[in-house]
């Protein structure tokens, strides 16, 4: 994902950022943050007292206890099946949607519009929100969780795939079309085959995120290990809650390591040739050849398809259950019309936006400090860099809503616990993006400044920062985008924002209000994406 953002930054970087436009975004964030600090009541005394309460709660969580291990492991495996099934279904659907949404699509314009609309809407609605809706449609259990992951991931994977398809050189596509190939043949032979390495990286990145999301879907009854976590916290069994959180963290860390290893393997095989290709060259130009790269890719594809198929069988998916669900879908859709947007809904969405943007500012500042201390461009102390990167990995391993649950238990209801949860998440995410960006800058200007006797601070200000600004702005906006989606669901556990009203509207069958909330979320996300697009054109 960072590579995609950095590539966008480099491709549009034709000169220095425009001073006024580059200044407008930080000033706007600062203004919103100052207002947010007043709205959320972020005061040094309140923060100090809050951390004292959190420390007391953590003391009550010690020592962690897992309880019945077999039951917990069963829920952990169920979480994996939910993530794999949802990601697999989303990947299949996203190939068709991304192809239709790409600007190179030559079919009917209405098809392209519909595909883009689906991608925008599904990307704007968080997976936990989809889980609330699908629990109402399918009932409690992992099937609702798998469908929630699939629907939300369609928007994210579809958007990234569409960008990958659009960035490709059009020459091979035009050559295949010139010899009479139809659209499907052309797409498979040129666009999809060349995009496979990048698409694989996107899917692995999304699977990593979906595993984290699946770990908490049980909070709304959508299966997985979150069911046990909700039960433990609801019964005030904080030691068992701490044990479950530890299991979630270990599971996510192991899976992140596996994801990194698989990603490196795919990348190495993709780099065997300057241009990625499905088949190895042979002496006979009409014969399809096999080499180690193709064997590994084919075997990996077969294993992936088998995992997706097995995961679908673990979600209690039956034709009878699907048929019964259609009745609930009809009732739900009929209840959506007309949407109702009340003052409380507007206030809840407003609070979610304020929480997200305020947390982003704190997260970007904290993430920048960690990134600078973790790279060799300013502080060259390897033990510190290793410790900070380990801390970031650990912070990212805990889902936002788990932070929110702990903070609500310690501090009580309100937006302050939600802000703290989002701030920690934004620090971890921003530091990862910033560290990767700092490591990829051009070292030539840095070495030239060092050769003239410049100090480390001068090298950073004059050599590193000008190169880093475009990536800094792009990654900060992307962090805001993710924070806004998360802030919309933290209210489910009482951490402020629109989540409480959303959960209540579905639970009370007040679907008109549910529709109004979803429309408000889509508008907020699209508005933030519009700002990001403007920034890429005017600033980056």
Number of C-alpha atoms within 10 A of each C-alpha: 13 16 13 14 17 20 13 18 23 14 10 14 16 9 8 13 19 11 10 10 14 18 12 13 16 13 11 11 15 15 11 18 21 12 14 21 17 11 14 19 13 16 11 9 8 12 14 11 13 19 14 14 17 18 13 12 17 17 12 14 18 13 12 17 17 19 13 9 10 10 12 19 15 12 21 23 14 22 29 24 28 35 30 27 27 29 30 26 20 24 24 14 18 26 18 14 26 27 24 24 28 21 13 14 17 11 10 9 11 10 14 19 13 14 20 20 15 17 25 20 20 21 23 25 23 24 27 29 23 22 31 24 24 24 22 20 20 24 17 18 21 30 27 30 36 32 26 30 31 29 25 27 30 29 27 21 28 32 20 19 28 24 18 21 25 17 11 15 12 13 10 14 18 13 13 17 15 10 8 10 15 11 15 9 13 18 19 12 17 22 20 18 15 21 18 19 20 19 21 17 19 22 21 18 17 20 24 22 20 24 25 24 24 32 31 27 32 27 23 23 22 33 29 29 28 26 20 22 27 21 15 18 17 12 10 13 15 24 21 23 26 23 20 23 23 17 17 23 21 15 18 24 18 10 17 20 12 14 17 15 12 16 18 13 15 20 15 13 16 21 13 11 11 7 8 15 19 19 15 14 14 12 8 8 8 8 11 12 14 13 11 10 21 17 12 14 18 13 12 14 12 12 12 14 13 12 15 21 16 14 21 22 13 16 20 12 14 11 8 8 13 12 11 12 17 13 11 16 16 11 14 21 12 12 17 16 13 12 16 17 17 12 9 11 21 15 13 23 25 17 20 31 27 24 31 29 27 26 30 33 22 19 25 26 17 18 27 20 15 24 27 19 20 27 20 15 19 17 14 14 12 13 10 15 19 13 11 17 20 12 14 22 17 15 19 22 22 21 24 26 26 21 22 27 24 21 25 22 20 19 19 16 18 16 26 25 27 32 31 22 26 31 25 23 28 30 27 25 25 29 26 22 25 26 20 17 22 21 15 13 17 13 12 10 15 19 13 13 17 15 9 8 10 15 11 18 13 15 20 19 12 15 23 20 14 12 21 20 18 26 25 22 21 22 25 23 23 21 24 26 22 19 25 27 24 28 32 30 28 29 26 24 23 22 31 29 30 28 26 18 21 27 19 14 17 20 13 8 14 16 24 20 24 25 23 21 26 21 17 20 24 19 14 20 21 17 12 18 16 12 13 23 15 13 20 19 13 15 26 27
